[in-house]
Amino acid sequence: MDGSAPLFCQMFSGKRLLVAESGYFLADEVRQKLRELGAMIVGPIHNLEYASDLIEANDVDAAILDLNLEPEQVFPLVERLDRQKIPYLFALGGEPIDASMKFTGFVLSKRPVALEHIAKALFGTPDKDT
């Protein structure tokens, strides 16, 4: 990646991002851009059990989650992410629901999503010294 890229772009390099969704809320073009920035996309995963196995194996650096993984909600997965201190965000097509507010994950609602918001929500503010 070239040094002239915005700092937030560098935050994705080498990161394994779990995408757990039942539909396609994260547009293919966003997924492709994340790959171009050096992120490794794990998913989309549609199965809560498989996503949990990946998290337990410490095989992801962060997660982007749809609240509803058919036929269940994603909250057991979120509890596991919290326990393992893996950053995550909820990507919603509409307004946040109350149940998501009790978790530490950033709620990203409205589309299209900005990569800078995703980077900062998952990995913090980029530090120019790193």
Residue pairs with C-beta under 8 A, 6 or more apart in sequence:
1 9
1 10
1 13
1 37
1 38
5 37
6 116
7 126
7 128
8 115
8 116
8 119
8 120
8 126
9 37
9 115
9 119
10 37
10 126
11 119
11 120
11 122
11 123
11 126
12 34
12 37
12 38
12 39
12 115
12 119
13 37
13 38
13 39
14 38
14 39
14 40
15 38
15 39
15 40
15 61
15 62
15 122
15 123
16 39
16 40
16 42
16 59
16 60
16 61
16 62
17 34
17 39
17 40
17 41
17 42
17 60
17 61
17 62
17 63
17 64
17 122
18 42
18 43
18 45
18 51
18 54
18 55
18 60
18 62
18 63
18 64
19 26
19 31
19 41
19 42
19 43
19 44
19 45
19 63
19 64
20 43
20 44
20 45
20 46
20 48
20 51
20 63
20 64
20 65
20 66
20 69
20 74
20 77
21 43
21 44
21 45
21 46
21 64
21 65
21 66
21 69
21 91
22 46
22 66
22 68
22 69
22 70
23 66
24 44
25 66
25 91
25 92
25 93
25 111
26 44
26 64
26 91
26 113
27 111
27 112
27 113
30 112
30 113
30 115
31 41
33 115
34 41
34 115
34 118
35 41
37 115
42 54
42 59
42 60
43 51
45 51
45 54
46 69
46 70
47 69
48 69
48 72
48 74
48 76
48 77
51 63
51 69
51 77
52 76
52 77
52 80
54 60
55 63
55 77
55 80
55 81
55 84
55 86
56 80
58 84
60 86
61 86
61 87
62 86
62 87
62 88
62 122
62 123
63 77
63 81
63 86
63 87
63 88
63 89
64 88
64 89
64 91
64 118
64 122
65 74
65 77
65 78
65 88
65 89
65 90
65 91
65 105
66 74
66 90
66 91
66 92
67 73
67 74
67 90
67 92
67 97
67 99
67 100
68 74
69 77
73 99
75 99
75 103
78 88
78 103
78 105
81 87
81 88
81 105
82 103
82 104
87 105
87 121
87 122
87 123
88 105
88 106
88 122
89 105
89 106
89 107
89 108
89 118
89 121
89 122
90 96
90 100
90 103
90 105
90 106
90 107
90 108
90 109
91 108
91 109
91 113
92 100
92 107
92 108
92 109
92 110
93 109
93 110
93 111
94 109
95 109
96 107
96 109
100 107
101 107
106 121
106 122
108 117
108 118
108 121
119 126
120 126
